[in-house]
């Protein structure tokens, strides 16, 4: 979480920044299942949730965008207690970081408007898994 927010401040002067990709498998029931990018997706959701709770936001555009996201966002549920605890700790970390004076509303706007995540959706689970594995070997 700290690295993601550090990257946002580092890249905030760029016209855009891509923190990575997400590979989805569209199953036979029409559900999109995340094959690769679970951590990235949760991290971004936690950032938005923390921004929604942040007091004293003054930028009207930022507040409007956050309220729109709040109405559209899904909130994943986790039954595993360890996962719940890890997510809570990550949320607290994000909340602390965005509360610091060096994380500005401009950084939040950059996150919402300039961070681009490439999403690939495949109908074939085997192909989705192969794409995920191929991406791991490129690093």
N, C-alpha and C positions, 0 to 999 in steps of 0.2 A: 504494500500500500504506500509506504513511504517513497519507494522508487517511482511508482506511477505519478504521484503528486510532484515529486522532484522533476521528473521528465516534463510534466506540464509546464512548470515554471521555466525550465531550460529551453523548451521549444516554443514558448508562447509568442515569440517575436516572428515566428514563421507564418506563412500564409495557411499552412495546414500541417498536421502531424498524424501519422498512422501508428498507433500503438500495437497493431497486430491484426490478426484475422480471427474469424469464427467460422467453424465448419459445422453445418447443420445437416441432419438426416431427416428428410420428410418421410414419416412412416405411412403405412397404409390407412391410418385413421386421420391423417391430415395434421398430425402433431409434428412440430419441429423439435427434434432432440439435439442437444448440443453434443457433438462428437469431440470437438477441440475448441477451447476458448472459454471453458467454464470459469476459470479463475479470473480471466479478463472481464467477462460479463459481470460476475459478482462484484468485482472491484469497481467497475463503472457504476453499477446500481448503488453500491454503498456510498460512492462519492455524491451521487445525486441525492440520496436520502439524507446525507449529512448536510448538504447545501440547503435542502428543504427545511431543516431544523435550525439553520443558522439564523441568529437574531441580528437585526440591524442592517439588513441588506438595503442599499439605497438605489441601486440601478434598476429602473423600471423594467427595462427589457429583460434583465436577468430574472427578476421576480415573475414576470409573465411567462417566460420560458419554463421556469421551475414549476409553476402552477399547472401549466399544460402537461408537462411530463408527469406530474403527480397524478393527474386524471387518467393517463394512458399506461402508466407503468404497472407491470406485473410484480408481485412480491412473492418470490419463491419461498417454499416452506421446506424445512428440514427436520426430520424426525430424530436424526442422530444427535445426541447431546454434545458430542465432541465437535461436530460441525457447527452446531448452534453457538457453542462457546467461541470457536475460532472466528466465526462471522461477527459475533459481538465484539471481540477484541479488535478485529480489523475496523469495525465501524468506529470504535472509540479512538483508534489511531487516526483515522481520517478526520474525525471531528476535531481532534486536537490540532492537526496540521492546518485545516482550513480556518481555524480560529486564530492562527498566528497572523500578525500584521503583514508578514511577507507573502502571504497567499491572498491576493487581492481579488476583487470582483472581476477584474479583467482576466485573471487566470480562470475563474469560474466560467466566464463567457467563452474563453478559448476552449475549455473542456467541452462545453455544450455545442459549440459551433464550428470548431476547427479540428477537433480530433476525429479522424475518420477511421472507422473499423470496417474492413472488408469482410463481407458475409458471403459465404459460398454455401448454397443449399443443394444437396444431392438426394435423389430418390433411392439410390442403391447404397445400402449400409456398407458393403464391402468397399465400394469406391470412396465413400466418406472416410473410412478408416485408413485406407491406403493414402489418401491425400493428407490425412493427419500425420501419418508416419513419415511420408515424404518431406513434410515441412519440418519435422524434428531433425532430419539428417542434414538440412541446409544450414544449421547454426554452427 
